[in-house]
Amino acid sequence: MLHSALYRTESRGAHAREDYPERDDANWLKHTLAWLDEAGRLRLGDRPVHLNPLSNEVSAFPPAERVY
C-alpha cells in the first residue's frame, strides 16, 4: 500500500498525502494496480475507472470529492 500511495501524486481516500493535498481527476481518475513477482519485485500500473454502469437499471453519476 505504501508504494501505491507514493505512486499517486494526489490525495484521494486512503492515499491522502500532505505533499499533494488536492485531488487530481485530470491525471489520476484511475485505479492503482500492483504486481509482485516470484523474486519479490514490485511493479505498479493503473487502469481507467469505468464511469458508466454496466446496466441500464441505475444512472451514472460523476465522480466527486468526499466532503463531510
PQR file of N, CA, C, O and H, with PARSE charges and radii, in Angstrom:
ATOM      1  N   MET A   1       0.819  -1.180   0.000 -0.4000 1.5000
ATOM      2  CA  MET A   1       0.000   0.000   0.000 -0.0000 2.0000
ATOM      3  C   MET A   1       0.871   1.255   0.000  0.5500 1.7000
ATOM      4  O   MET A   1       0.531   2.251  -0.639 -0.5500 1.4000
ATOM      5  N   LEU A   2       1.972   1.206   0.704 -0.4000 1.5000
ATOM      6  CA  LEU A   2       2.848   2.372   0.750 -0.0000 2.0000
ATOM      7  C   LEU A   2       3.358   2.731  -0.641  0.5500 1.7000
ATOM      8  O   LEU A   2       3.342   3.903  -1.018 -0.5500 1.4000
ATOM      9  H   LEU A   2       2.248   0.397   1.223  0.4000 1.0000
ATOM     10  N   HIS A   3       3.808   1.749  -1.403 -0.4000 1.5000
ATOM     11  CA  HIS A   3       4.300   2.020  -2.752 -0.0000 2.0000
ATOM     12  C   HIS A   3       3.184   2.597  -3.627  0.5500 1.7000
ATOM     13  O   HIS A   3       3.428   3.510  -4.417 -0.5500 1.4000
ATOM     14  H   HIS A   3       3.821   0.797  -1.097  0.4000 1.0000
ATOM     15  N   SER A   4       1.980   2.079  -3.495 -0.4000 1.5000
ATOM     16  CA  SER A   4       0.850   2.597  -4.269 -0.0000 2.0000
ATOM     17  C   SER A   4       0.540   4.033  -3.888  0.5500 1.7000
ATOM     18  O   SER A   4       0.256   4.856  -4.757 -0.5500 1.4000
ATOM     19  H   SER A   4       1.782   1.338  -2.853  0.4000 1.0000
ATOM     20  N   ALA A   5       0.590   4.341  -2.612 -0.4000 1.5000
ATOM     21  CA  ALA A   5       0.311   5.711  -2.157 -0.0000 2.0000
ATOM     22  C   ALA A   5       1.379   6.671  -2.674  0.5500 1.7000
ATOM     23  O   ALA A   5       1.057   7.790  -3.074 -0.5500 1.4000
ATOM     24  H   ALA A   5       0.821   3.672  -1.906  0.4000 1.0000
ATOM     25  N   LEU A   6       2.625   6.257  -2.672 -0.4000 1.5000
ATOM     26  CA  LEU A   6       3.696   7.119  -3.178 -0.0000 2.0000
ATOM     27  C   LEU A   6       3.623   7.273  -4.694  0.5500 1.7000
ATOM     28  O   LEU A   6       4.041   8.298  -5.233 -0.5500 1.4000
ATOM     29  H   LEU A   6       2.886   5.348  -2.347  0.4000 1.0000
ATOM     30  N   TYR A   7       3.104   6.283  -5.372 -0.4000 1.5000
ATOM     31  CA  TYR A   7       2.941   6.296  -6.828 -0.0000 2.0000
ATOM     32  C   TYR A   7       1.972   7.401  -7.266  0.5500 1.7000
ATOM     33  O   TYR A   7       2.165   8.034  -8.303 -0.5500 1.4000
ATOM     34  H   TYR A   7       2.764   5.450  -4.934  0.4000 1.0000
ATOM     35  N   ARG A   8       0.935   7.619  -6.466 -0.4000 1.5000
ATOM     36  CA  ARG A   8      -0.096   8.606  -6.809 -0.0000 2.0000
ATOM     37  C   ARG A   8       0.296   9.976  -6.280  0.5500 1.7000
ATOM     38  O   ARG A   8       0.485  10.148  -5.076 -0.5500 1.4000
ATOM     39  H   ARG A   8       0.777   7.105  -5.623  0.4000 1.0000
ATOM     40  N   THR A   9       0.418  10.942  -7.166 -0.4000 1.5000
ATOM     41  CA  THR A   9       0.797  12.303  -6.767 -0.0000 2.0000
ATOM     42  C   THR A   9      -0.462  13.155  -6.595  0.5500 1.7000
ATOM     43  O   THR A   9      -0.651  14.160  -7.281 -0.5500 1.4000
ATOM     44  H   THR A   9       0.265  10.802  -8.144  0.4000 1.0000
ATOM     45  N   GLU A  10      -1.296  12.735  -5.683 -0.4000 1.5000
ATOM     46  CA  GLU A  10      -2.542  13.421  -5.354 -0.0000 2.0000
ATOM     47  C   GLU A  10      -3.030  12.880  -4.019  0.5500 1.7000
ATOM     48  O   GLU A  10      -2.445  11.943  -3.476 -0.5500 1.4000
ATOM     49  H   GLU A  10      -1.142  11.919  -5.126  0.4000 1.0000
ATOM     50  N   SER A  11      -4.089  13.460  -3.491 -0.4000 1.5000
ATOM     51  CA  SER A  11      -4.751  12.937  -2.296 -0.0000 2.0000
ATOM     52  C   SER A  11      -6.121  12.425  -2.689  0.5500 1.7000
ATOM     53  O   SER A  11      -6.922  13.138  -3.295 -0.5500 1.4000
ATOM     54  H   SER A  11      -4.565  14.221  -3.932  0.4000 1.0000
ATOM     55  N   ARG A  12      -6.379  11.170  -2.332 -0.4000 1.5000
ATOM     56  CA  ARG A  12      -7.676  10.565  -2.628 -0.0000 2.0000
ATOM     57  C   ARG A  12      -7.868   9.401  -1.673  0.5500 1.7000
ATOM     58  O   ARG A  12      -7.071   8.463  -1.671 -0.5500 1.4000
ATOM     59  H   ARG A  12      -5.729  10.590  -1.840  0.4000 1.0000
ATOM     60  N   GLY A  13      -8.897   9.450  -0.877 -0.4000 1.5000
ATOM     61  CA  GLY A  13      -9.230   8.337   0.002 -0.0000 2.0000
ATOM     62  C   GLY A  13      -8.074   7.917   0.889  0.5500 1.7000
ATOM     63  O   GLY A  13      -7.497   8.739   1.600 -0.5500 1.4000
ATOM     64  H   GLY A  13      -9.544  10.212  -0.879  0.4000 1.0000
ATOM     65  N   ALA A  14      -7.735   6.634   0.845 -0.4000 1.5000
ATOM     66  CA  ALA A  14      -6.657   6.102   1.676 -0.0000 2.0000
ATOM     67  C   ALA A  14      -5.289   6.600   1.241  0.5500 1.7000
ATOM     68  O   ALA A  14      -4.313   6.435   1.972 -0.5500 1.4000
ATOM     69  H   ALA A  14      -8.203   5.966   0.267  0.4000 1.0000
ATOM     70  N   HIS A  15      -5.201   7.204   0.068 -0.4000 1.5000
ATOM     71  CA  HIS A  15      -3.921   7.716  -0.431 -0.0000 2.0000
ATOM     72  C   HIS A  15      -3.782   9.218  -0.174  0.5500 1.7000
ATOM     73  O   HIS A  15      -3.222   9.934  -1.004 -0.5500 1.4000
ATOM     74  H   HIS A  15      -5.994   7.338  -0.527  0.4000 1.0000
ATOM     75  N   ALA A  16      -4.272   9.693   0.942 -0.4000 1.5000
ATOM     76  CA  ALA A  16      -4.150  11.115   1.285 -0.0000 2.0000
ATOM     77  C   ALA A  16      -2.685  11.442   1.554  0.5500 1.7000
ATOM     78  O   ALA A  16      -1.985  10.696   2.239 -0.5500 1.4000
ATOM     79  H   ALA A  16      -4.726   9.111   1.617  0.4000 1.0000
ATOM     80  N   ARG A  17      -2.235  12.563   1.005 -0.4000 1.5000
ATOM     81  CA  ARG A  17      -0.829  12.967   1.143 -0.0000 2.0000
ATOM     82  C   ARG A  17      -0.746  14.437   1.502  0.5500 1.7000
ATOM     83  O   ARG A  17      -1.498  15.253   0.970 -0.5500 1.4000
ATOM     84  H   ARG A  17      -2.803  13.169   0.448  0.4000 1.0000
ATOM     85  N   GLU A  18       0.154  14.775   2.394 -0.4000 1.5000
ATOM     86  CA  GLU A  18       0.348  16.177   2.766 -0.0000 2.0000
ATOM     87  C   GLU A  18       1.088  16.938   1.676  0.5500 1.7000
ATOM     88  O   GLU A  18       0.867  18.138   1.514 -0.5500 1.4000
ATOM     89  H   GLU A  18       0.765  14.112   2.826  0.4000 1.0000
ATOM     90  N   ASP A  19       1.971  16.266   0.916 -0.4000 1.5000
ATOM     91  CA  ASP A  19       2.723  16.953  -0.129 -0.0000 2.0000
ATOM     92  C   ASP A  19       1.904  17.168  -1.403  0.5500 1.7000
ATOM     93  O   ASP A  19       2.287  17.980  -2.245 -0.5500 1.4000
ATOM     94  H   ASP A  19       2.151  15.291   1.048  0.4000 1.0000
ATOM     95  N   TYR A  20       0.800  16.468  -1.558 -0.4000 1.5000
ATOM     96  CA  TYR A  20      -0.158  16.665  -2.654 -0.0000 2.0000
ATOM     97  C   TYR A  20      -1.545  16.716  -2.035  0.5500 1.7000
ATOM     98  O   TYR A  20      -2.261  15.714  -2.059 -0.5500 1.4000
ATOM     99  H   TYR A  20       0.488  15.808  -0.874  0.4000 1.0000
ATOM    100  N   PRO A  21      -1.943  17.852  -1.482 -0.5600 1.5000
ATOM    101  CA  PRO A  21      -3.188  17.902  -0.713  0.2800 2.0000
ATOM    102  C   PRO A  21      -4.473  17.854  -1.550  0.5500 1.7000
ATOM    103  O   PRO A  21      -5.546  17.593  -1.005 -0.5500 1.4000
ATOM    104  N   GLU A  22      -4.384  18.098  -2.846 -0.4000 1.5000
ATOM    105  CA  GLU A  22      -5.587  18.177  -3.671 -0.0000 2.0000
ATOM    106  C   GLU A  22      -5.814  16.897  -4.468  0.5500 1.7000
ATOM    107  O   GLU A  22      -4.872  16.184  -4.814 -0.5500 1.4000
ATOM    108  H   GLU A  22      -3.512  18.311  -3.288  0.4000 1.0000
ATOM    109  N   ARG A  23      -7.051  16.631  -4.741 -0.4000 1.5000
ATOM    110  CA  ARG A  23      -7.455  15.558  -5.636 -0.0000 2.0000
ATOM    111  C   ARG A  23      -7.148  16.000  -7.073  0.5500 1.7000
ATOM    112  O   ARG A  23      -7.271  17.186  -7.382 -0.5500 1.4000
ATOM    113  H   ARG A  23      -7.816  17.210  -4.460  0.4000 1.0000
ATOM    114  N   ASP A  24      -6.754  15.081  -7.951 -0.4000 1.5000
ATOM    115  CA  ASP A  24      -6.360  15.411  -9.323 -0.0000 2.0000
ATOM    116  C   ASP A  24      -7.044  14.457 -10.299  0.5500 1.7000
ATOM    117  O   ASP A  24      -6.435  13.493 -10.765 -0.5500 1.4000
ATOM    118  H   ASP A  24      -6.654  14.118  -7.700  0.4000 1.0000
ATOM    119  N   ASP A  25      -8.317  14.731 -10.607 -0.4000 1.5000
ATOM    120  CA  ASP A  25      -9.060  13.856 -11.517 -0.0000 2.0000
ATOM    121  C   ASP A  25      -8.495  13.880 -12.933  0.5500 1.7000
ATOM    122  O   ASP A  25      -8.610  12.885 -13.648 -0.5500 1.4000
ATOM    123  H   ASP A  25      -8.811  15.514 -10.229  0.4000 1.0000
ATOM    124  N   ALA A  26      -7.893  14.978 -13.355 -0.4000 1.5000
ATOM    125  CA  ALA A  26      -7.365  15.070 -14.717 -0.0000 2.0000
ATOM    126  C   ALA A  26      -6.292  14.011 -14.964  0.5500 1.7000
ATOM    127  O   ALA A  26      -6.211  13.464 -16.063 -0.5500 1.4000
ATOM    128  H   ALA A  26      -7.800  15.786 -12.774  0.4000 1.0000
ATOM    129  N   ASN A  27      -5.480  13.719 -13.972 -0.4000 1.5000
ATOM    130  CA  ASN A  27      -4.380  12.768 -14.140 -0.0000 2.0000
ATOM    131  C   ASN A  27      -4.552  11.468 -13.373  0.5500 1.7000
ATOM    132  O   ASN A  27      -3.882  10.485 -13.690 -0.5500 1.4000
ATOM    133  H   ASN A  27      -5.545  14.163 -13.079  0.4000 1.0000
ATOM    134  N   TRP A  28      -5.420  11.429 -12.384 -0.4000 1.5000
ATOM    135  CA  TRP A  28      -5.477  10.268 -11.501 -0.0000 2.0000
ATOM    136  C   TRP A  28      -6.863   9.666 -11.342  0.5500 1.7000
ATOM    137  O   TRP A  28      -7.138   9.050 -10.312 -0.5500 1.4000
ATOM    138  H   TRP A  28      -5.964  12.227 -12.127  0.4000 1.0000
ATOM    139  N   LEU A  29      -7.732   9.817 -12.304 -0.4000 1.5000
ATOM    140  CA  LEU A  29      -9.030   9.143 -12.245 -0.0000 2.0000
ATOM    141  C   LEU A  29      -8.826   7.730 -12.801  0.5500 1.7000
ATOM    142  O   LEU A  29      -9.319   7.383 -13.874 -0.5500 1.4000
ATOM    143  H   LEU A  29      -7.508  10.318 -13.140  0.4000 1.0000
ATOM    144  N   LYS A  30      -8.079   6.927 -12.030 -0.4000 1.5000
ATOM    145  CA  LYS A  30      -7.746   5.559 -12.419 -0.0000 2.0000
ATOM    146  C   LYS A  30      -7.453   4.740 -11.180  0.5500 1.7000
ATOM    147  O   LYS A  30      -7.188   5.283 -10.107 -0.5500 1.4000
ATOM    148  H   LYS A  30      -7.678   7.209 -11.158  0.4000 1.0000
ATOM    149  N   HIS A  31      -7.502   3.437 -11.337 -0.4000 1.5000
ATOM    150  CA  HIS A  31      -7.202   2.507 -10.258 -0.0000 2.0000
ATOM    151  C   HIS A  31      -5.714   2.190 -10.275  0.5500 1.7000
ATOM    152  O   HIS A  31      -5.133   2.001 -11.344 -0.5500 1.4000
ATOM    153  H   HIS A  31      -7.717   2.996 -12.208  0.4000 1.0000
ATOM    154  N   THR A  32      -5.099   2.130  -9.114 -0.4000 1.5000
ATOM    155  CA  THR A  32      -3.708   1.720  -8.996 -0.0000 2.0000
ATOM    156  C   THR A  32      -3.652   0.207  -8.880  0.5500 1.7000
ATOM    157  O   THR A  32      -4.377  -0.389  -8.083 -0.5500 1.4000
ATOM    158  H   THR A  32      -5.570   2.283  -8.246  0.4000 1.0000
ATOM    159  N   LEU A  33      -2.790  -0.412  -9.676 -0.4000 1.5000
ATOM    160  CA  LEU A  33      -2.619  -1.860  -9.667 -0.0000 2.0000
ATOM    161  C   LEU A  33      -1.197  -2.198  -9.249  0.5500 1.7000
ATOM    162  O   LEU A  33      -0.274  -1.429  -9.516 -0.5500 1.4000
ATOM    163  H   LEU A  33      -2.201   0.072 -10.323  0.4000 1.0000
ATOM    164  N   ALA A  34      -1.011  -3.327  -8.605 -0.4000 1.5000
ATOM    165  CA  ALA A  34       0.314  -3.755  -8.173 -0.0000 2.0000
ATOM    166  C   ALA A  34       0.487  -5.242  -8.460  0.5500 1.7000
ATOM    167  O   ALA A  34      -0.433  -6.036  -8.266 -0.5500 1.4000
ATOM    168  H   ALA A  34      -1.761  -3.953  -8.388  0.4000 1.0000
ATOM    169  N   TRP A  35       1.672  -5.603  -8.923 -0.4000 1.5000
ATOM    170  CA  TRP A  35       2.029  -6.996  -9.178 -0.0000 2.0000
ATOM    171  C   TRP A  35       3.327  -7.286  -8.449  0.5500 1.7000
ATOM    172  O   TRP A  35       4.243  -6.464  -8.453 -0.5500 1.4000
ATOM    173  H   TRP A  35       2.420  -4.958  -9.081  0.4000 1.0000
ATOM    174  N   LEU A  36       3.406  -8.435  -7.832 -0.4000 1.5000
ATOM    175  CA  LEU A  36       4.602  -8.879  -7.136 -0.0000 2.0000
ATOM    176  C   LEU A  36       5.055 -10.170  -7.805  0.5500 1.7000
ATOM    177  O   LEU A  36       4.300 -11.140  -7.858 -0.5500 1.4000
ATOM    178  H   LEU A  36       2.662  -9.102  -7.829  0.4000 1.0000
ATOM    179  N   ASP A  37       6.302 -10.187  -8.322 -0.4000 1.5000
ATOM    180  CA  ASP A  37       6.766 -11.403  -8.987 -0.0000 2.0000
ATOM    181  C   ASP A  37       7.364 -12.376  -7.966  0.5500 1.7000
ATOM    182  O   ASP A  37       7.428 -12.073  -6.775 -0.5500 1.4000
ATOM    183  H   ASP A  37       6.915  -9.399  -8.279  0.4000 1.0000
ATOM    184  N   GLU A  38       7.792 -13.529  -8.434 -0.4000 1.5000
ATOM    185  CA  GLU A  38       8.289 -14.571  -7.542 -0.0000 2.0000
ATOM    186  C   GLU A  38       9.564 -14.170  -6.813  0.5500 1.7000
ATOM    187  O   GLU A  38       9.870 -14.718  -5.754 -0.5500 1.4000
ATOM    188  H   GLU A  38       7.740 -13.775  -9.402  0.4000 1.0000
ATOM    189  N   ALA A  39      10.313 -13.213  -7.374 -0.4000 1.5000
ATOM    190  CA  ALA A  39      11.548 -12.735  -6.740 -0.0000 2.0000
ATOM    191  C   ALA A  39      11.269 -11.610  -5.740  0.5500 1.7000
ATOM    192  O   ALA A  39      12.193 -11.091  -5.114 -0.5500 1.4000
ATOM    193  H   ALA A  39      10.064 -12.768  -8.234  0.4000 1.0000
ATOM    194  N   GLY A  40       9.990 -11.232  -5.591 -0.4000 1.5000
ATOM    195  CA  GLY A  40       9.636 -10.180  -4.648 -0.0000 2.0000
ATOM    196  C   GLY A  40       9.726  -8.778  -5.220  0.5500 1.7000
ATOM    197  O   GLY A  40       9.656  -7.802  -4.474 -0.5500 1.4000
ATOM    198  H   GLY A  40       9.239 -11.654  -6.100  0.4000 1.0000
ATOM    199  N   ARG A  41       9.883  -8.661  -6.549 -0.4000 1.5000
ATOM    200  CA  ARG A  41       9.933  -7.334  -7.186 -0.0000 2.0000
ATOM    201  C   ARG A  41       8.518  -6.829  -7.442  0.5500 1.7000
ATOM    202  O   ARG A  41       7.640  -7.571  -7.881 -0.5500 1.4000
ATOM    203  H   ARG A  41       9.940  -9.454  -7.155  0.4000 1.0000
ATOM    204  N   LEU A  42       8.329  -5.568  -7.159 -0.4000 1.5000
ATOM    205  CA  LEU A  42       7.015  -4.938  -7.298 -0.0000 2.0000
ATOM    206  C   LEU A  42       6.951  -4.152  -8.596  0.5500 1.7000
ATOM    207  O   LEU A  42       7.892  -3.442  -8.951 -0.5500 1.4000
ATOM    208  H   LEU A  42       9.042  -4.965  -6.802  0.4000 1.0000
ATOM    209  N   ARG A  43       5.828  -4.282  -9.305 -0.4000 1.5000
ATOM    210  CA  ARG A  43       5.568  -3.465 -10.486 -0.0000 2.0000
ATOM    211  C   ARG A  43       4.217  -2.786 -10.279  0.5500 1.7000
ATOM    212  O   ARG A  43       3.235  -3.442  -9.931 -0.5500 1.4000
ATOM    213  H   ARG A  43       5.063  -4.859  -9.016  0.4000 1.0000
ATOM    214  N   LEU A  44       4.169  -1.476 -10.494 -0.4000 1.5000
ATOM    215  CA  LEU A  44       2.934  -0.718 -10.336 -0.0000 2.0000
ATOM    216  C   LEU A  44       2.411  -0.303 -11.697  0.5500 1.7000
ATOM    217  O   LEU A  44       3.181  -0.095 -12.634 -0.5500 1.4000
ATOM    218  H   LEU A  44       4.967  -0.943 -10.777  0.4000 1.0000
ATOM    219  N   GLY A  45       1.117  -0.184 -11.796 -0.4000 1.5000
ATOM    220  CA  GLY A  45       0.462   0.279 -13.009 -0.0000 2.0000
ATOM    221  C   GLY A  45      -0.899   0.828 -12.655  0.5500 1.7000
ATOM    222  O   GLY A  45      -1.214   1.027 -11.482 -0.5500 1.4000
ATOM    223  H   GLY A  45       0.491  -0.353 -11.034  0.4000 1.0000
ATOM    224  N   ASP A  46      -1.706   1.074 -13.670 -0.4000 1.5000
ATOM    225  CA  ASP A  46      -3.040   1.603 -13.422 -0.0000 2.0000
ATOM    226  C   ASP A  46      -3.970   1.201 -14.550  0.5500 1.7000
ATOM    227  O   ASP A  46      -3.534   0.737 -15.604 -0.5500 1.4000
ATOM    228  H   ASP A  46      -1.450   0.912 -14.624  0.4000 1.0000
ATOM    229  N   ARG A  47      -5.259   1.387 -14.310 -0.4000 1.5000
ATOM    230  CA  ARG A  47      -6.276   1.171 -15.336 -0.0000 2.0000
ATOM    231  C   ARG A  47      -7.359   2.214 -15.132  0.5500 1.7000
ATOM    232  O   ARG A  47      -7.559   2.678 -14.009 -0.5500 1.4000
ATOM    233  H   ARG A  47      -5.614   1.764 -13.455  0.4000 1.0000
ATOM    234  N   PRO A  48      -8.063   2.594 -16.191 -0.5600 1.5000
ATOM    235  CA  PRO A  48      -9.083   3.635 -16.075  0.2800 2.0000
ATOM    236  C   PRO A  48     -10.253   3.224 -15.178  0.5500 1.7000
ATOM    237  O   PRO A  48     -10.561   2.041 -15.041 -0.5500 1.4000
ATOM    238  N   VAL A  49     -10.882   4.199 -14.588 -0.4000 1.5000
ATOM    239  CA  VAL A  49     -12.117   3.988 -13.834 -0.0000 2.0000
ATOM    240  C   VAL A  49     -13.263   3.961 -14.837  0.5500 1.7000
ATOM    241  O   VAL A  49     -13.354   4.840 -15.694 -0.5500 1.4000
ATOM    242  H   VAL A  49     -10.632   5.161 -14.700  0.4000 1.0000
ATOM    243  N   HIS A  50     -14.131   2.970 -14.743 -0.4000 1.5000
ATOM    244  CA  HIS A  50     -15.308   2.900 -15.610 -0.0000 2.0000
ATOM    245  C   HIS A  50     -16.385   3.804 -15.015  0.5500 1.7000
ATOM    246  O   HIS A  50     -16.862   3.561 -13.906 -0.5500 1.4000
ATOM    247  H   HIS A  50     -14.057   2.256 -14.046  0.4000 1.0000
ATOM    248  N   LEU A  51     -16.761   4.828 -15.743 -0.4000 1.5000
ATOM    249  CA  LEU A  51     -17.718   5.804 -15.219 -0.0000 2.0000
ATOM    250  C   LEU A  51     -19.165   5.484 -15.572  0.5500 1.7000
ATOM    251  O   LEU A  51     -20.080   6.104 -15.030 -0.5500 1.4000
ATOM    252  H   LEU A  51     -16.373   5.025 -16.644  0.4000 1.0000
ATOM    253  N   ASN A  52     -19.387   4.537 -16.463 -0.4000 1.5000
ATOM    254  CA  ASN A  52     -20.745   4.186 -16.845 -0.0000 2.0000
ATOM    255  C   ASN A  52     -21.103   2.822 -16.272  0.5500 1.7000
ATOM    256  O   ASN A  52     -20.294   1.896 -16.336 -0.5500 1.4000
ATOM    257  H   ASN A  52     -18.644   4.034 -16.903  0.4000 1.0000
ATOM    258  N   PRO A  53     -22.300   2.685 -15.713 -0.5600 1.5000
ATOM    259  CA  PRO A  53     -22.708   1.390 -15.154  0.2800 2.0000
ATOM    260  C   PRO A  53     -22.877   0.353 -16.265  0.5500 1.7000
ATOM    261  O   PRO A  53     -23.082   0.700 -17.428 -0.5500 1.4000
ATOM    262  N   LEU A  54     -22.788  -0.901 -15.894 -0.4000 1.5000
ATOM    263  CA  LEU A  54     -22.933  -1.991 -16.854 -0.0000 2.0000
ATOM    264  C   LEU A  54     -24.395  -2.348 -17.089  0.5500 1.7000
ATOM    265  O   LEU A  54     -24.696  -3.252 -17.869 -0.5500 1.4000
ATOM    266  H   LEU A  54     -22.621  -1.182 -14.949  0.4000 1.0000
ATOM    267  N   SER A  55     -25.289  -1.656 -16.431 -0.4000 1.5000
ATOM    268  CA  SER A  55     -26.713  -1.940 -16.526 -0.0000 2.0000
ATOM    269  C   SER A  55     -27.482  -0.638 -16.716  0.5500 1.7000
ATOM    270  O   SER A  55     -27.036   0.420 -16.271 -0.5500 1.4000
ATOM    271  H   SER A  55     -25.044  -0.922 -15.797  0.4000 1.0000
ATOM    272  N   ASN A  56     -28.616  -0.710 -17.366 -0.4000 1.5000
ATOM    273  CA  ASN A  56     -29.481   0.464 -17.508 -0.0000 2.0000
ATOM    274  C   ASN A  56     -30.385   0.656 -16.295  0.5500 1.7000
ATOM    275  O   ASN A  56     -31.187   1.589 -16.266 -0.5500 1.4000
ATOM    276  H   ASN A  56     -28.978  -1.569 -17.728  0.4000 1.0000
ATOM    277  N   GLU A  57     -30.268  -0.208 -15.302 -0.4000 1.5000
ATOM    278  CA  GLU A  57     -31.125  -0.133 -14.125 -0.0000 2.0000
ATOM    279  C   GLU A  57     -30.708   0.963 -13.158  0.5500 1.7000
ATOM    280  O   GLU A  57     -31.493   1.350 -12.292 -0.5500 1.4000
ATOM    281  H   GLU A  57     -29.616  -0.967 -15.326  0.4000 1.0000
ATOM    282  N   VAL A  58     -29.497   1.467 -13.287 -0.4000 1.5000
ATOM    283  CA  VAL A  58     -29.009   2.554 -12.432 -0.0000 2.0000
ATOM    284  C   VAL A  58     -28.431   3.654 -13.305  0.5500 1.7000
ATOM    285  O   VAL A  58     -27.996   3.400 -14.429 -0.5500 1.4000
ATOM    286  H   VAL A  58     -28.859   1.153 -13.990  0.4000 1.0000
ATOM    287  N   SER A  59     -28.426   4.861 -12.795 -0.4000 1.5000
ATOM    288  CA  SER A  59     -27.897   6.001 -13.529 -0.0000 2.0000
ATOM    289  C   SER A  59     -26.430   6.214 -13.199  0.5500 1.7000
ATOM    290  O   SER A  59     -25.980   5.920 -12.091 -0.5500 1.4000
ATOM    291  H   SER A  59     -28.779   5.068 -11.882  0.4000 1.0000
ATOM    292  N   ALA A  60     -25.696   6.724 -14.164 -0.4000 1.5000
ATOM    293  CA  ALA A  60     -24.301   7.096 -13.931 -0.0000 2.0000
ATOM    294  C   ALA A  60     -24.280   8.405 -13.143  0.5500 1.7000
ATOM    295  O   ALA A  60     -25.178   9.236 -13.279 -0.5500 1.4000
ATOM    296  H   ALA A  60     -26.062   6.963 -15.064  0.4000 1.0000
ATOM    297  N   PHE A  61     -23.256   8.577 -12.328 -0.4000 1.5000
ATOM    298  CA  PHE A  61     -23.102   9.849 -11.648 -0.0000 2.0000
ATOM    299  C   PHE A  61     -21.618  10.224 -11.687  0.5500 1.7000
ATOM    300  O   PHE A  61     -20.756   9.349 -11.611 -0.5500 1.4000
ATOM    301  H   PHE A  61     -22.527   7.901 -12.218  0.4000 1.0000
ATOM    302  N   PRO A  62     -21.321  11.515 -11.803 -0.5600 1.5000
ATOM    303  CA  PRO A  62     -19.930  11.941 -11.937  0.2800 2.0000
ATOM    304  C   PRO A  62     -19.159  11.769 -10.634  0.5500 1.7000
ATOM    305  O   PRO A  62     -19.747  11.845  -9.555 -0.5500 1.4000
ATOM    306  N   PRO A  63     -17.850  11.538 -10.720 -0.5600 1.5000
ATOM    307  CA  PRO A  63     -17.051  11.447  -9.508  0.2800 2.0000
ATOM    308  C   PRO A  63     -17.034  12.791  -8.796  0.5500 1.7000
ATOM    309  O   PRO A  63     -17.074  13.841  -9.438 -0.5500 1.4000
ATOM    310  N   ALA A  64     -16.976  12.759  -7.489 -0.4000 1.5000
ATOM    311  CA  ALA A  64     -16.949  13.993  -6.707 -0.0000 2.0000
ATOM    312  C   ALA A  64     -16.110  13.787  -5.463  0.5500 1.7000
ATOM    313  O   ALA A  64     -15.969  12.671  -4.962 -0.5500 1.4000
ATOM    314  H   ALA A  64     -16.943  11.906  -6.967  0.4000 1.0000
ATOM    315  N   GLU A  65     -15.564  14.872  -4.982 -0.4000 1.5000
ATOM    316  CA  GLU A  65     -14.766  14.832  -3.768 -0.0000 2.0000
ATOM    317  C   GLU A  65     -15.651  14.534  -2.574  0.5500 1.7000
ATOM    318  O   GLU A  65     -16.776  15.026  -2.496 -0.5500 1.4000
ATOM    319  H   GLU A  65     -15.679  15.778  -5.389  0.4000 1.0000
ATOM    320  N   ARG A  66     -15.152  13.730  -1.639 -0.4000 1.5000
ATOM    321  CA  ARG A  66     -15.902  13.449  -0.421 -0.0000 2.0000
ATOM    322  C   ARG A  66     -15.734  14.641   0.521  0.5500 1.7000
ATOM    323  O   ARG A  66     -14.615  15.038   0.846 -0.5500 1.4000
ATOM    324  H   ARG A  66     -14.237  13.330  -1.702  0.4000 1.0000
ATOM    325  N   VAL A  67     -16.827  15.186   0.938 -0.4000 1.5000
ATOM    326  CA  VAL A  67     -16.797  16.285   1.899 -0.0000 2.0000
ATOM    327  C   VAL A  67     -17.733  15.940   3.043  0.5500 1.7000
ATOM    328  O   VAL A  67     -18.840  15.446   2.831 -0.5500 1.4000
ATOM    329  H   VAL A  67     -17.736  14.864   0.674  0.4000 1.0000
ATOM    330  N   TYR A  68     -17.283  16.202   4.237 -0.4000 1.5000
ATOM    331  CA  TYR A  68     -18.080  15.870   5.421 -0.0000 2.0000
ATOM    332  C   TYR A  68     -18.330  17.113   6.228  0.5500 1.7000
ATOM    333  O   TYR A  68     -18.985  17.051   7.269 -0.5500 1.4000
ATOM    334  H   TYR A  68     -16.384  16.604   4.409  0.4000 1.0000
TER
END
